[in-house]
């Protein structure tokens, strides 16, 4: 990734946000937290005793947690529940919902509330759900975890990310077919029925590093709250035949790939990664988006950084508004609110331009998780800390607070195994 080389963080003039199309946001979108959240996590989140939490979503009056794990228990409880790859709990009490026990035979990477909040749509590496073939994609009843038989959506390979906007379900992954129709890594479906939107025919092609990952995939994505703009990330080189290296913006009002491009996305970063942008989130107003990156230290590229970009889909030579460097540590996840851009992975420092796995003079200590100012990129005082591990793979901001999913147990000076939530102060 290549971005601004300036050490100083500079605020540029804001551009006009995405055009609205009158689509109502679905459940579980990031909500405007007008203050920075507490640095003291709530005490009642369940403990995930092994593996990693990859996905979290509020669905109706419960929270669905998913990933690659086998054992969960309520804080302080003696009894360990054998809950594999997905479970739900009451956020007010922390009580695990033992009626919701779907049998999913592979890791779950992404979850989203279906319209109405009575079902949850699930994507991942699984092949069977509740004893029947359901590869990559399924809709489950929140009442009892049963498979929604009226939802017909399916893929021929893993799903990495799903988004629900209005009644549209946007699906990204490493598949080549959806509902037995060719779709290269990206598709749009009816969120209730799983029927394909036949008007959407945008796919990804090419691979930045074929020796590492030969097939093109969509690894992460986000859409504006009104559903008018979609940003996709992956290892691809082109989108519908147009040059878009690793990042592309799609106009969802007319299903066209927008001209937006940046030479900063063309860097290869570390030799062990096929792409380096790990996560994207658009701010609640649709004005800008934030990218976090992995890939190893670079003083000239955007590896191991967090950056802000204005959401102008017509800019063919885009540069980040600001850049903040970790100095060689991966960032895996980002959540954007009006008060803060929250970032997590396994960082040790921020404001650390020019140093490779060492601390530069003037850098700021931030272990595992941090927050920066949305306007300037400057590090905020919020500093709960978390055990670094491979990294926190999921950050979700709602009006309740900031959820964190990871592979470690210590966060905010307390033990919260692989799942935590910092409550809203507003």
Phi, psi and omega in degrees: 000141178232132181222195180303136180272353185294135176288319178291145177268122189243136177266126177260167177296142180284144174262170181292139181287178184293148178291135179271152181233013174078018177271130181284138178299149176278179174297158167071016172287153175301128183258152181295105170271106188281351173235157172296139183291165176299152173265007179251107183294151177296157187271350193254012177288139178298157176263130173260120196269351178206170175070213185218141172269122182254338188210143180218138176210139169281127181229108186060234182259019179230168175245127177261131181238134185218161179166222177233094183204169182229342187224135182221145172213155175290143182307131178081354182282154177270326184280127175261130180267133175276087180243114191260117169071346179197142173204173179227150178214162178275117184290342179281326185246340186081000182290130178284136180276101183280355173281337180264093182223064177293147177264104182245121192269017176203170181303141175257125184257340187204141178220149177207144177291131172287159178306133181095339174077009179267344177235160172237134178265135192231135176228152179171208184263008185284159177243334182225142177227129180053037174083003181233153179298123176210075188284124169080334189206136179201155172245129186241143175287131176287345181289319186213006179078005181288157179284132176282103186290342180278351176268116189258001184297138177204158178229169179259008177197184189295147173254127180263330184208137171233146176228143173243123174229115188061236176253017176264134173251118179258129188236128177232145180179211182247023181275163172241348178222143174230127185051037178068014177247140183296122173214119187268089173080354186206138179204161174236135184225168170283125186290342179268317186258338186080005178290141179291143168275104186290348179279345181265115183223047180257129180226164180254147181222161176078164179222132180295324179222083185302331180292335179266317183211094188287334183268144176284137180225158166256113186268320180216161177193163173209155179231152174300158183300328179275357177080010186276336180230139179233131175247128179243147177234148175176199182261011187286162176249329180224155175231116186052040177082357180261141182294114175212099186274106171079332182222139174211152176244131183243132174279111185273358175279332179228009176056056176232150175280128183277158185291346187313133177202161177210136174294342180294343180273355188269348179300153180263341182052217187294151182290344184263002181238137180274343173204157187242340174287120188261334182201155178219143169214138179269142180291158186301336181270353182076021182272321184213171174225155179245140176241139170242153191223158171241199169114357180093160185295141170209139176267354183240344182242179186262023174298140176055049180227168162241136183225153173249139178227138176284140185275069175249103186289357182257357184282114182266359176223052187292145173229150179293147175293317173211161180223137173232129186259142172273335184086034174115008181245139183292140166248126185257334191215154181213144172224132187247128173230169176300333185269334187199152164257109181272136182225149180207159181172239168227051178288157169248330184217162166230177187053038191243049178288134172096359180236134182256103180059025170223166183264118177285153171303133179090353177287166186241130178290127175211106185270109168081337184200149183199176175219141177234160180289128182299330184278325188243340186080002180288145182292131177274164183291338181305123188205067181288329183075153173202149175303133195286307182056207171294322175144162174283117186272348185216130169233129178226122178257126173228180180292349176280325181155203183247116176271144180230126173244136187206195177241014183233177191244337183259129178205138181060029180074013182228171175263114173223104192283104172068358179213132178209163176216124175267119188284154175293145174259357183269000000 
